[in-house]
Amino acid sequence: MTRDYLKLLPMSARQDVIRQLRADHDTRLRQDKKGFQRFRDPYAAVLTLPQARFIDLAGDTVRIGERHELDDAQYQRLTDAMRAFMPWRKGPFDLFGLHIDAEWRSCRKWNRLLPALPDLRNKIVADIGCNNGYYLFRMAPHAPRCVVGFEPMLQHYYCFKALNHLAGQPQLCIEPFGVEQLIHYPRTFDVIFLMGIIYHRSSPITMLREIREAMQPGGTLIVESQAIPGDEPVALFPAERYAKVPGTYFVPTASCLVNWLTRVGFAGVECFGAHPMSSEEQRKTEWMTFESYSDFIDPADPSRTVEGYPAPLRVFAKARNPG
Ligand SMILES: C[S@@+](CC[C@H](N)C(=O)[O-])C[C@H]1O[C@@H](n2cnc3c(N)ncnc32)[C@H](O)[C@@H]1O
């Protein structure tokens, strides 16, 4: 259901390199048969289902299809395929009446950033680390020319492809690439979303430089990040894990994040929101049965993680590439 967005990109994007990356990725996948088949199979099962007639991408729940559009056998095939994509981290979704309550109530993040959302109409947009594409679907009613999700994890990559087979939104696309591959898209994107990523990078400044280079002059970057409380421009660097999550490197204060963006050369940097994380927003559900936020926080002192670090806030920042 996805069109090849490459022809919509400016000439600066290295289309031959991107095509080669896709081919290399495909070759690697076919060598890793087990990992590949585990998510490829439910995707293939969804391809046998029809595209939804009813679609509503404007509300908190991404709604694709109504129950009467599928017969019982098709509905069972859908349910089995969606369960194969567990654990669901981002949502909620309603697929032909099948409600998927994901670990994160991602609608809350989206609603917080809506007041600062740049005009997406006819824009070329990237969502870095797009997971199952919840935010891609939420961007669709804002009429972007195309949105490219970058998502290297096969579980999420195939989950989005399955969802978009049902939703039929050709302007929403996904690549199995990480943020590392943005270097092949110089001066390409009008808007980039970088949400829930920066604290997972060992070199946040290098990544922000590469992101700026992938943006059109005048383009807008939206960053959402885990953060620690405080006014000083400092970042916490955990010994091993932060809130039980390995692969967490620098967790900044809001002012530290603003300084990172400013020193990389972004203009008009502004922090437009901050709020504490909560187990209302990130929690165990029927579709994500592992540990969640309440297990990451000291039960005797909710202002601390289980490692004794300050409990996380979430912050939002907006910045412009001056060119
Ligand atoms: C914490 S989640 C954030 C998801 C979503 N952007 C959000 O804000 O809710 C991080 C996402 O980045 C993806 N990811 C992992 N490595 C990545 C990389 N090298 N480049 C881009 N995304 C990556 C993960 O698979 C996951 O979907």
The ligand as an SDF file (V2000), in Angstrom:
LIG
                    3D

 27 29  0  0  0  0  0  0  0  0999 V2000
   11.6700    4.3470   23.0230 C   0  0  0  0  0  0  0  0  0  0  0  0
   11.0760    3.8600   21.4360 S   0  0  0  0  0  0  0  0  0  0  0  0
   10.3400    5.3690   20.8550 C   0  0  0  0  0  0  0  0  0  0  0  0
    9.2370    5.1180   19.8720 C   0  0  0  0  0  0  0  0  0  0  0  0
    8.4800    6.3600   19.4000 C   0  0  0  0  0  0  0  0  0  0  0  0
    9.3360    7.2360   18.6230 N   0  0  0  0  0  0  0  0  0  0  0  0
    7.8690    7.1000   20.5380 C   0  0  0  0  0  0  0  0  0  0  0  0
    8.2720    8.2290   20.8210 O   0  0  0  0  0  0  0  0  0  0  0  0
    6.9580    6.5760   21.1770 O   0  0  0  0  0  0  0  0  0  0  0  0
   12.5780    3.7830   20.4670 C   0  0  0  0  0  0  0  0  0  0  0  0
   12.3570    3.2720   19.0410 C   0  0  0  0  0  0  0  0  0  0  0  0
   13.5680    3.4260   18.2840 O   0  0  0  0  0  0  0  0  0  0  0  0
   13.8160    2.2290   17.5730 C   0  0  0  0  0  0  0  0  0  0  0  0
   15.2710    2.1380   17.3120 N   0  0  0  0  0  0  0  0  0  0  0  0
   16.1610    1.2490   17.8180 C   0  0  0  0  0  0  0  0  0  0  0  0
   17.3920    1.4970   17.3160 N   0  0  0  0  0  0  0  0  0  0  0  0
   17.2630    2.5560   16.4780 C   0  0  0  0  0  0  0  0  0  0  0  0
   18.1720    3.2680   15.6360 C   0  0  0  0  0  0  0  0  0  0  0  0
   19.4440    2.9340   15.5660 N   0  0  0  0  0  0  0  0  0  0  0  0
   17.6860    4.2920   14.9010 N   0  0  0  0  0  0  0  0  0  0  0  0
   16.3850    4.6420   14.9660 C   0  0  0  0  0  0  0  0  0  0  0  0
   15.4760    4.0060   15.7440 N   0  0  0  0  0  0  0  0  0  0  0  0
   15.9210    2.9740   16.4760 C   0  0  0  0  0  0  0  0  0  0  0  0
   13.2770    1.1500   18.4730 C   0  0  0  0  0  0  0  0  0  0  0  0
   13.0540   -0.0600   17.7890 O   0  0  0  0  0  0  0  0  0  0  0  0
   12.0070    1.7940   18.9710 C   0  0  0  0  0  0  0  0  0  0  0  0
   10.9380    1.6160   18.0870 O   0  0  0  0  0  0  0  0  0  0  0  0
  1  2  1  0
  2  3  1  0
  2 10  1  0
  3  4  1  0
  4  5  1  0
  5  6  1  0
  5  7  1  0
  7  8  2  0
  7  9  1  0
 10 11  1  0
 11 12  1  0
 11 26  1  0
 12 13  1  0
 13 14  1  0
 13 24  1  0
 14 15  1  0
 14 23  1  0
 15 16  2  0
 16 17  1  0
 17 18  1  0
 17 23  2  0
 18 19  1  0
 18 20  2  0
 20 21  1  0
 21 22  2  0
 22 23  1  0
 24 25  1  0
 24 26  1  0
 26 27  1  0
M  CHG  2   2   1   9  -1
M  END
$$$$
